[in-house]
Amino acid sequence: MGDHAVQLDSKTLWGGKESPFSTSYGKLMMWFFLVSDALTFTGLLISYGYTRHAAQAAWPIGEETFNSMPFLGHGYPLLYVALMTFILIVSSVTMVLAVEAGHRMDKKGVIKWMIATIIGGFFFVGSQAWEWSHFIHGSEFGKIELADGSQAIVRGHFGEIENFTVVQAGNHLKVGAVVTSDLLHQYQHAAETGGLFQSTEMVNNLKNQKNIIAALKVDTAGKVGAKATQDNLKNKLAGLKKELEAIKSMPSNNGVIILHDGSIAKINKKADEHLILITKKSGSKYKVGDKAIEGKKASQLYYTSLQEGVPNKVVYGANLKQNEYGPQQYGQFFFFITGFHGFHVFSGVIINIIICIGVVMGTYHKRGHYEMVEKTGLYWHFVDLVWVFVFTFFYLL
Amino acid sequence: MLRDDLIEYSLHTHHSEDTGKKIRKKIFYVTILLTAITVGEVLLGAFIHQNSSVWPLVKWTFIILTLLKAGYIVMVFMHLGDEKKWLRNVILVPYFLFVAYLIFIAIWEALEVGSAVATYGN
């Protein structure tokens, strides 16, 4: 078709002159996109609701999981997400002020408020990064598997680890050496790999048991006196097992740790406070939905399991396979929903920056209207809108 | 193609300094309201735990307050309240119909699955 500079009569073109919505094409399409995006987030939140209702009491509660503040530590349930919500609401307000300034063709006002919005957006993305980091690293206690096979999350104040004092030399460290750096990391690594014990006697007892079990496995068929040796070993093993029961009866906050070089060190740790165990997976004794285990009993159960020298009894933080807060899907939903929302915020900030550059260059002023600011504003408010729902359904309920 | 029969709808939204003042006042009012609701929600969540007997009431309060917040954001910040009635309907009605159905079907089934697992195990 050639470029005809003819004036088209509206009747021949499409019969109706006015748009039924009296809105420009661009704004209408932005609304349609937002409806489809809203359906995506709705789908995600409803599938979250589905999984949560199917898992029932095993599902973690927001205030159990999110109770930390930067620089202040634990004990501030939901305060941080509330702050994030406030930041996003304020940035939504600055955006709507930019749109309002645009309607008055006030270029300076638009620039001022858009920059404020962009700063708010960066603050929100930064807060979410902190939140993710905290979620991934987890608490000092982790989630523990108890003797009856149940799993419990632990809440309370973790007594600070002061140092490790070597009581049995290893490859590098001599008796009496004091380790003072990287304590929590070493402690948690030992807990995950089965390197925490109640006492040195327990470590040595278990080591001896292991040696005897290995010796029993050696094929002695046809050798002279094999039967007598075997019986002797079995007796010894039974004796060690009995001895272990006597040693094991007193779990404490401290215990010993096997360090990297194989040395055994005594853990000097301050006492924990307000320890509670909340069952998240039923075992033979403790069930999901039971009252939380508190006080001395909680401490005893926790440290008995932790200091058994068995790997994989405790989970710290979260990854895509497991997390310390509750069922596996909980971590996956957290990463997907808040991640997808965070990605929206990030792209919103980028779009805002691009439009802001357009405003500074005077593109929209020449056009005679600031509708581009209004359209990116719609997207930005939508991001705020989604967060309002994520805040309620992921954190509050 | 030059067209003089097109209406530049983008210009319809322009307003004067006086109208702007009124709009800013409204924005300020909504900001205070949204902040107050969020603070109220956090306080409610901090003091009433999920094992409390009034929790179901608190839960529904949260949901209603959330819808209220969402309503203010959509109607005032996104200016949907100032659009034509049929634009509002085209956006909201299909969305709510679909979502209401999805919530009903998904939560109902989840509760059945949950009780089946509780009864027969995994």
Chai-1 contact restraints between the chains, C-beta under 6 A:
chainA,res_idxA,chainB,res_idxB,connection_type,confidence,min_distance_angstrom,max_distance_angstrom,comment,restraint_id
A,A5,B,L2,contact,1.0,0.0,6.0,A-B,restraint_1
A,S10,B,D5,contact,1.0,0.0,6.0,A-B,restraint_2
A,F21,B,K84,contact,1.0,0.0,6.0,A-B,restraint_3
A,F21,B,L87,contact,1.0,0.0,6.0,A-B,restraint_4
A,S22,B,Y9,contact,1.0,0.0,6.0,A-B,restraint_5
A,S22,B,K84,contact,1.0,0.0,6.0,A-B,restraint_6
A,T23,B,Y9,contact,1.0,0.0,6.0,A-B,restraint_7
A,S24,B,Y9,contact,1.0,0.0,6.0,A-B,restraint_8
A,S24,B,S10,contact,1.0,0.0,6.0,A-B,restraint_9
A,W31,B,I91,contact,1.0,0.0,6.0,A-B,restraint_10
A,V35,B,I91,contact,1.0,0.0,6.0,A-B,restraint_11
A,V35,B,Y95,contact,1.0,0.0,6.0,A-B,restraint_12
A,T42,B,V99,contact,1.0,0.0,6.0,A-B,restraint_13
A,I46,B,L102,contact,1.0,0.0,6.0,A-B,restraint_14
A,I46,B,I103,contact,1.0,0.0,6.0,A-B,restraint_15
A,I46,B,A106,contact,1.0,0.0,6.0,A-B,restraint_16
A,G49,B,I107,contact,1.0,0.0,6.0,A-B,restraint_17
A,Y50,B,A106,contact,1.0,0.0,6.0,A-B,restraint_18
A,Y50,B,A110,contact,1.0,0.0,6.0,A-B,restraint_19
A,H53,B,I107,contact,1.0,0.0,6.0,A-B,restraint_20
A,H53,B,A110,contact,1.0,0.0,6.0,A-B,restraint_21
A,H53,B,L111,contact,1.0,0.0,6.0,A-B,restraint_22
A,H53,B,G114,contact,1.0,0.0,6.0,A-B,restraint_23
A,A54,B,A110,contact,1.0,0.0,6.0,A-B,restraint_24
A,A54,B,V113,contact,1.0,0.0,6.0,A-B,restraint_25
A,A54,B,G114,contact,1.0,0.0,6.0,A-B,restraint_26
A,Q56,B,G114,contact,1.0,0.0,6.0,A-B,restraint_27
A,I61,B,Q50,contact,1.0,0.0,6.0,A-B,restraint_28
A,P77,B,A46,contact,1.0,0.0,6.0,A-B,restraint_29
A,L78,B,V42,contact,1.0,0.0,6.0,A-B,restraint_30
A,L78,B,G45,contact,1.0,0.0,6.0,A-B,restraint_31
A,A82,B,V42,contact,1.0,0.0,6.0,A-B,restraint_32
A,T85,B,T38,contact,1.0,0.0,6.0,A-B,restraint_33
A,I89,B,L34,contact,1.0,0.0,6.0,A-B,restraint_34
A,S92,B,F77,contact,1.0,0.0,6.0,A-B,restraint_35
A,V93,B,T31,contact,1.0,0.0,6.0,A-B,restraint_36
A,V96,B,I27,contact,1.0,0.0,6.0,A-B,restraint_37
A,V96,B,F77,contact,1.0,0.0,6.0,A-B,restraint_38
A,E100,B,G20,contact,1.0,0.0,6.0,A-B,restraint_39
A,E100,B,I23,contact,1.0,0.0,6.0,A-B,restraint_40
A,H103,B,T13,contact,1.0,0.0,6.0,A-B,restraint_41
A,H103,B,H14,contact,1.0,0.0,6.0,A-B,restraint_42
A,H103,B,H15,contact,1.0,0.0,6.0,A-B,restraint_43
A,R104,B,G20,contact,1.0,0.0,6.0,A-B,restraint_44
A,H369,B,S10,contact,1.0,0.0,6.0,A-B,restraint_45
A,H369,B,L11,contact,1.0,0.0,6.0,A-B,restraint_46
A,E371,B,S10,contact,1.0,0.0,6.0,A-B,restraint_47
A,L378,B,M78,contact,1.0,0.0,6.0,A-B,restraint_48
A,H381,B,I73,contact,1.0,0.0,6.0,A-B,restraint_49
A,H381,B,F77,contact,1.0,0.0,6.0,A-B,restraint_50
A,H381,B,M78,contact,1.0,0.0,6.0,A-B,restraint_51
A,L385,B,A70,contact,1.0,0.0,6.0,A-B,restraint_52
A,L385,B,I73,contact,1.0,0.0,6.0,A-B,restraint_53
A,V388,B,T66,contact,1.0,0.0,6.0,A-B,restraint_54
A,V388,B,K69,contact,1.0,0.0,6.0,A-B,restraint_55
A,V388,B,A70,contact,1.0,0.0,6.0,A-B,restraint_56
A,T392,B,F62,contact,1.0,0.0,6.0,A-B,restraint_57
A,T392,B,T66,contact,1.0,0.0,6.0,A-B,restraint_58
A,L396,B,G45,contact,1.0,0.0,6.0,A-B,restraint_59
A,L396,B,F62,contact,1.0,0.0,6.0,A-B,restraint_60
